[in-house]
Amino acid sequence: MADAAEIISRIRDRGANVAIDAGKLTIVDSHKLPAGSIAFIRANARAIADYLDREAAFEERAAILEYDGGLPRPMAEDFARLLLASAPRGVTPADWTWFCGKAAEIVERRAA
């Protein structure tokens, strides 16, 4: 399976883009891509769409933390990554929730 982040990076490096529009993966400026790209993108559409969804969730969470929470952007991005991460193997959901809560307390103190 191809790496969706790498696929998207290559698409964007060539001046094209992919986006989710009305629940459908669309390719913007597809004429800028080399032959065979469209078929490759379609074959990996589910992975690309999932990545774009995660990317959008991250950007939204980081923006909320930055603008509503008053955090500097780098801190907002770090905390957004933590909040969107899954608990490491061997860590119970209760422990992960506690850990994220403690991290939130630290972030709130630093932002104040």
GIFENBEL-V408515 format. One record per residue. N is the residue number from 1. RES is the residue in three letters. PSI is psi in radians with two decimals (999 if undefined). OMEGA is omega in whole degrees, -180 to 180 (* if undefined). D_FIRST is the distance of its C-alpha to the first C-alpha in Angstrom with 1 decimal. Layout:
BEGIN
N RES PSI OMEGA D_FIRST
N RES PSI OMEGA D_FIRST
END
This chain:
BEGIN
1 MET 2.37 -180 0.0
2 ALA 2.67 178 3.8
3 ASP 2.03 -176 6.6
4 ALA -0.69 180 8.8
5 ALA -0.70 179 11.9
6 GLU -0.71 178 11.5
7 ILE -0.85 -179 11.1
8 ILE -0.73 178 14.1
9 SER -0.76 179 16.0
10 ARG -0.69 178 15.8
11 ILE -0.84 -178 17.0
12 ARG -0.62 178 19.7
13 ASP -0.47 -180 20.8
14 ARG 0.05 177 21.6
15 GLY 0.12 176 23.8
16 ALA -3.09 178 21.8
17 ASN 2.86 172 20.2
18 VAL 2.55 -179 18.3
19 ALA 2.82 173 20.0
20 ILE 2.15 179 20.5
21 ASP 2.03 -178 23.9
22 ALA 0.71 177 25.5
23 GLY 0.09 -177 22.3
24 LYS 2.40 177 20.6
25 LEU 2.18 178 18.1
26 THR 2.63 179 20.3
27 ILE 2.14 -179 20.0
28 VAL 2.30 -179 23.1
29 ASP 0.80 -178 24.6
30 SER -0.40 180 22.0
31 HIS -0.27 179 24.7
32 LYS -0.11 -177 23.8
33 LEU 2.61 179 20.4
34 PRO 2.84 179 20.2
35 ALA 2.46 178 20.1
36 GLY -0.21 -177 16.8
37 SER -0.74 -177 15.4
38 ILE -0.79 179 16.3
39 ALA -0.71 179 14.5
40 PHE -0.74 178 11.2
41 ILE -0.77 179 12.0
42 ARG -0.66 179 12.9
43 ALA -0.42 -179 9.9
44 ASN 0.36 -174 8.0
45 ALA -0.74 -178 11.4
46 ARG -0.81 180 11.1
47 ALA -0.70 179 8.8
48 ILE -0.80 180 11.2
49 ALA -0.75 178 14.1
50 ASP -0.75 179 13.6
51 TYR -0.78 179 13.4
52 LEU -0.66 177 16.5
53 ASP -0.77 179 18.2
54 ARG -0.70 179 17.9
55 GLU -0.75 180 19.1
56 ALA -0.72 178 22.0
57 ALA -0.73 178 23.0
58 PHE -0.85 -179 23.1
59 GLU -0.71 180 25.2
60 GLU -0.81 -179 27.5
61 ARG -0.78 180 28.1
62 ALA -0.70 180 28.8
63 ALA -0.71 178 31.2
64 ILE -0.80 180 33.0
65 LEU -0.63 -180 33.5
66 GLU -0.92 -172 34.7
67 TYR -0.75 179 37.0
68 ASP -0.59 -178 38.2
69 GLY -0.21 178 38.0
70 GLY 0.35 -179 39.4
71 LEU 2.58 170 36.9
72 PRO 2.59 -175 36.2
73 ARG -0.79 -180 32.8
74 PRO -0.71 179 31.3
75 MET -0.70 179 32.5
76 ALA -0.72 179 31.3
77 GLU -0.74 178 27.7
78 ASP -0.79 -178 27.9
79 PHE -0.65 177 29.3
80 ALA -0.72 177 26.9
81 ARG -0.76 179 24.0
82 LEU -0.82 -177 25.9
83 LEU -0.51 -179 26.7
84 LEU -0.12 -178 23.2
85 ALA 2.72 173 21.9
86 SER 2.70 177 21.6
87 ALA 2.43 176 24.2
88 PRO 2.72 179 23.4
89 ARG 2.36 179 23.3
90 GLY -0.10 178 26.9
91 VAL 2.20 -178 28.2
92 THR 2.72 176 29.8
93 PRO -0.67 179 29.5
94 ALA -0.75 179 33.1
95 ASP -0.68 180 32.8
96 TRP -0.72 177 29.9
97 THR -0.74 178 31.9
98 TRP -0.82 -179 34.9
99 PHE -0.83 180 33.0
100 CYS -0.65 177 31.7
101 GLY -0.76 178 35.3
102 LYS -0.70 177 36.8
103 ALA -0.69 179 34.5
104 ALA -0.69 178 35.6
105 GLU -0.75 180 39.2
106 ILE -0.78 180 38.7
107 VAL -0.75 180 37.1
108 GLU -0.72 179 39.9
109 ARG -0.72 -178 42.6
110 ARG -0.52 -179 41.2
111 ALA -0.38 -176 40.9
112 ALA 999 * 44.5
END
